[in-house]
Amino acid sequence: MRLLPRLLLSLLALMPLALSAAPSAAPLQEGRDYALIANPGPFAPLAGRIEVVEVFGYTCPHCAHFEPQLAPWAAKLPKDVRFTLVPAAFGGMWDAWARAYYAADQLGVAKRSHADVFKALHDTGELPMQNVGADELAAFYSRYGVTPAAFNEALRSPGVEQKMTGARNFLRRTQVPGTPAIIINGKYMVRGSSFDDQLRIASELISRIRSNKAP
């Protein structure tokens, strides 16, 4: 009966040695952890900050699954890091939802409604995946205090059209293969084997850029 406590104490004593002998995380490797963008450039002027872009699509199930994990990570980013959502304006139904995001952003309700749009599409089915109409979108966003007239006006506004053009240009230049995609400073396309891995790699790239040790 006395051997077990002694054995446990011995194991506890050896734990620091075992941890110190454990190999450190492997350094980031191009091609495995990230890809270098051939025609680099940030989505918006950096102004001394580090830019993290998520290219997303509301109808993308992977984006919907990533959002509950990505949001708290993004909320904890340091002040010198700017997190920007860029809707994937790939054409077709992608454009309809990208335009809806930018209309909501212009009206100041994008942050409050972002996670709810995913839920309405992938969980409750309140919104249709394809052929969503302006009236359906206006009715949905009315719960955030936006009148249907204001939302429809925003959808057709020059400001939203300009943002759509900016998103398309960014997607074309960075050659985003799909969603969700994380791009840092318009230069690094994050890869990874899982959502956890993507966020780990993104955090490491941010740290290295900040310390001027970017790969």
Secondary structure, 3 states (H helix, E strand, C coil): CCHHHHHHHHHHHHHHHHHHHCCCCCCCCECCCEEECCCCCCCCCCCCCEEEEEEECCCCHHHHHHHHHHHHHHHCCCCCEEEEEEECCCCCHHHHHHHHHHHHHHCCCHHHHHHHHHHHHHCCCCCCCCCCCHHHHHHHHHHHCCCHHHHHHHHCCHHHHHHHHHHHHHHHHHCCCCCCEEEECCCEEECCCCHHHHHHHHHHHHHHHHCCCCC
